[in-house]
């Protein structure tokens, strides 16, 4: 219980003093001509009359409470915490290899866009990499840019200097910078690649993974195509708290995305309840007291005759 204008509560001293005065003050006695007649003790009647005369002061106290602006807190609510997810997509030349009905790039983009439907309310970013990297979509909750991306980022349409090579380590570092720009929420990188990366060798995998872990960024790596995922990529995923998956066909790729969604469930944050006006109980109390007092005026009042 709180009040918007607590200073007004000082005025409660007035009805309190009036109530005290009502109960400690004796009414003036009035002699009546009942000679030689014993009168019954009616102390209870005095208590009843004092109680009735107290009602106006209680009404005044209730009105003062209303003037102070009573407030109550809403019921605590929980909100789904935002997760910042960066897709790190390999667009090197090998991603045009046949994969199901299309190629690896088409399957990756298709599964990626389906994954967006699982994570309604999260923020997403898209980075493509090969010999270099490019942030195509900044962190946003508007996924329309993802829907339009496949036609522009196919490896066959990129210059040779960009899609020649697979620099995963370089892409992860750039992805880390992108995610650190987010002020709130969990951070996650989903790496989609079909090859190994020499810039993760010589201990660079552990170094990069520790930097990501220090910034609470989990890496989930999906190896597209045949064979096992590169050991260096598995090390990065393990240290950061993520996992590595192998997807040998389009159906397996979709299943991997569903598995990631189950593993990386968004957490709920308990929100601080906001204060709201709470006049209703005080208004009802004031009206009830006024109604009772009005009824007492028909008979329960002090008269000296």
Buried (B, 14 or more C-beta within 10 A) or exposed (E): EEBEEEEBEEBBEEBEEBBEEBEEEEEEEEEEEEEEEEEEEEEEEEEEBBBBBBBBBBBBBBBBBBBBBBBBEEEEEEEEBBBBBBBBBBBBBBBBEEBBEBBBBBBBBBBBBEBBEEBEEBBBBBBBBBBBBBBBBBBEEEBEBBEEBBEEBBBEEBEEEBBBBBBBBBBBBBBBEBBEEBEEBBBBBBBBBBBBBEBBEEEBBBEBBEBBBEEEBBBBBBBBBEEEBBEBBBBBBBBBBBBBBBBEBBEBBBBBBEBBBEEBEBEEEEEEEEBEEBBEEBEEBBEEBBEBBEEBEEEBEEEEE
